[in-house]
Amino acid sequence: MWLLDKFFKRVVREARLKVTDHDGKVYDYGDAASSVAPIHIRLTHRKAASHIARYPQMGAGEAFMWGWLVTEPPHDIRDLLLFVTAQTKRIGDSAIQAQGPLRKTAEKVAARLDGINLRGSARKNAEHTYNLTRELYERFLDEDRQYTMAYYRDTGNTLEHAQMDKKAHLAAKLYLKAGESEGMRVLDIGCGWGGFALYLHEMYGVEVLGVALAPDQIAFCNERAEAAGVADKVKFELLDYRDVTGRFDRISSVGLLEHVGTIHYPQFFEHTHRLLADDGVMISHCCGRAGPPGNTDAWTRKYIFPGGYIPALSELVTESEQAGFQVMDVEAMRFHYSHTLEEWYNRTVMHREEIVAMYDEVFYRMWLFYLAGAEQSFRNGGMVNWQLQYVKDRAAIPMTRDYMHDESARLRDVGEVPRWRYDPALKEAAE
């Protein structure tokens, strides 16, 4: 316990934290004079304290998954992670990363190797992340199953509202025109569950090809297109973006670059540059680092996003410029994802029984730790979302950004916000 005790004494300065070790010994940290009730955690295994202290990001996640770390009501793991990371902000993320030079070096090497996403490993990684049962995702995502940041123009908006606003915000940056863009070809790389592709066709009449590597995602996308009667205009294929051929007037990449791997950035930008028409526009939306390049932590790589990496802006701009792209617009989206993840967490807790039945308690705790850990990195850490607009010819878009704001507002006015099928209010009304 001495290592973990040393860690908490160093980082906890405000409010209070109470730790009961496996042997019953109690440790108190923080401001003893605080009137706020302490967050109380119990360590149930003799190895828990050392496992956490040596690499808090990995150790805390596994300890929680395995039941070695228990948060006492009324607090939960989200409260704990937000509390600790709010305390560590003054000394940076190094406080919760691998400790010791050898462990840090090994972690950097492992992260670099894990980022090599050849075709076979890319598909395997995509299936690991996205081929979980459909019923899991519909329990915590919005009704359209947008598995990326929602755009909270008002933090009081529902998740469904914020995701509609996100689609409008992105679509506006593609510089499509209602009544004038019918028949244009759009490529949606990493199309998810098809929501953005279907939205673009609905709003502009464009023809869309969506590609992704998770079989169940593509099956679901095609089911949606068939049900909407647009399968001849909005098509989805189980295909690596590197195997796409042809020319497209617009390209969208939403939540895809995190899975590409830095070693493959040159290939990604070179290939999309070939695919894009000379007067075309490409937009990319991805999680990002507000600082310099870094590494994906081992817990996330192992349990949630194998092969994943969140890029710095410098990496995206440098590689795209070398491929021939011109970056016309960059937007840093701060805090929006923290609100998105908070809602995903709450919806996951709402469906605890169903998720445990689908998988087990270990999976459920893993999912909670993932969502809460991701939230803290966008709320208390240095993570943002990047939205970048690329062109080959700078005459492809207007001189000012007014078209973005005007079109986004128009789309928000005409778009219909869906109701989440699991909304408690809908259930109550039905009963």
Order of alpha helices (4+ residues) and beta strands (2+ residues): alpha-beta-beta-beta-alpha-alpha-beta-alpha-alpha-alpha-alpha-alpha-beta-alpha-beta-alpha-beta-beta-alpha-beta-alpha-alpha-beta-alpha-alpha-alpha-beta-alpha-alpha
